[in-house]
Amino acid sequence: MKRFEWRDRIHELDAEADCEQIVRILSAHEFPWDIEQALGIALYRTYAVPSVGQLLADTREFTERTQHRYDDTALILNDILEHGFGPGRGRDALRRMNQMHRAYDISNADYLYVLSTFVVMPVRWLNDYGYGWRRLSDHEIAASTNYYRKLGRHMGIKNIPETYAAFHQYLEDYEREYFAYTDGGRAVSDATLDLMVNFYPAWQRPLVRPFTKALLEERLIEAFDYPRPSKAWRATADGAMKLRAKAVRRMKPREEPRWARMSPNVRTYPDGYDPSRIGTFPQGCPVPHGMRTQEIGATGAQVPAPGQALPPQVPSESTGRSSTQRS
C-alpha cells in the first residue's frame, strides 16, 4: 500500500453522502493518534466555559472518577464512529450519550460550542499547528464537518452551522465571550491533567505536565489561571510535535484500523463493555434490567457496579455455552 493511497481513496468519495466512511479512514488509518489528541483538547477546552466546567465539576465525574469518565467518553464516541448511526452498537452508544446529557439543563448554545470544538480542533491540530504528517484537504474538512453536523442532529442540537468556516467563527465568538475562570473548571482541568500525566512512566511525568501546558493556547492558560509557559517550553513542545509529524510522514500507511477503544490509555473495561451499560445514570435515567449499580453520594446518580459493563452471560442455543457481547 502506498503512502497516499488512503488520501486518494477519500477523494473518490462524496464529502456529504460518504462522510462517515471518510471520517473513519481519517480517524482509524490516517491520523489515529493526532485526532485522539485533538479531540482530547477539544473536550478539555470546554472546561473553560463556566456553564460547562462548573456542571462537570458538580457531577464529580471528572474529579473523582476521572479515568472512568475519560474511558466512557472515548468509548461512546468510538462506537458511534466505528458502527455508525444505524441500529446496533453505534445507535446504542448514541442513545446512552443522549440519556446522560438530557438529565442536565444544558443550553443549545453550549451544545453547539462543544460540537464546534470537535469540528475545529482536528483541523487546527493538523493544519494550523502543523502537527499532521500531511494537511487535511478542503474535501476532507468538508466531510468531517458533515459528519459532526450529522452527529449534532442525532443529539437534537438546533441551528447547526452548515460549513467549517461557520463552525470556526462560532467557536471563536463563543470563547471570546464566555471563557472565564471558575473553581469548578479549574478543578476539572487539574484532574484531567493529572490523568494525562499518569499515562506516562513515572520518570517522564515531571516533563509531561509542562510539555502539555506548553501546547495549550494562551486563552486556555488564562482561563484556568495557570502560570504562562516559558518560551523555551513553547518552542520545545512545538518542535517535538513537528519533528514527530516528519517522522510519521516516512512511515508506511496504516492498513489495519486503530480505533480509540484500542488505546492503552483506556483501562476501565479490560474484559469488554456494552455501550448501553457504561457511563452515569442520573436520577430518573433508566438503568438496564438486571444491572447492579452504586450511587455517587453527592449527586444521587448511579454508576455501574464493578463487573457490570457486560450483560449477564446467557447459554448459547446451539452449544449450551455462555456468551456475552464484547467490545
VENURBEL-V765255 format. One line per field, one symbol per residue. ss: DSSP state (@ for helix, = for strand, . for the rest). Layout:
ss->???
This chain:
ss->....@@@@@@........@@@@@@@@@@@@.@@@@@@@@@@@@@@@@@=@@@@@@@@@@.@@@@.@@@@@@@@@@@@@@@@@@.....@@@@@@@@@@@@@@.....@@@@@@@@@@@@@@@@@@@@@.........@@@@@@@@@@@@@@@@@.........@@@@@@@@@@@@@@@=...@@@@@@@@@@@@@@@....@@@@@@@@@@@@@...@@@@@@.......@@@@@@@@@@@@@@@@@@@..........@@@............@@@..==...........===......===.........==......==....
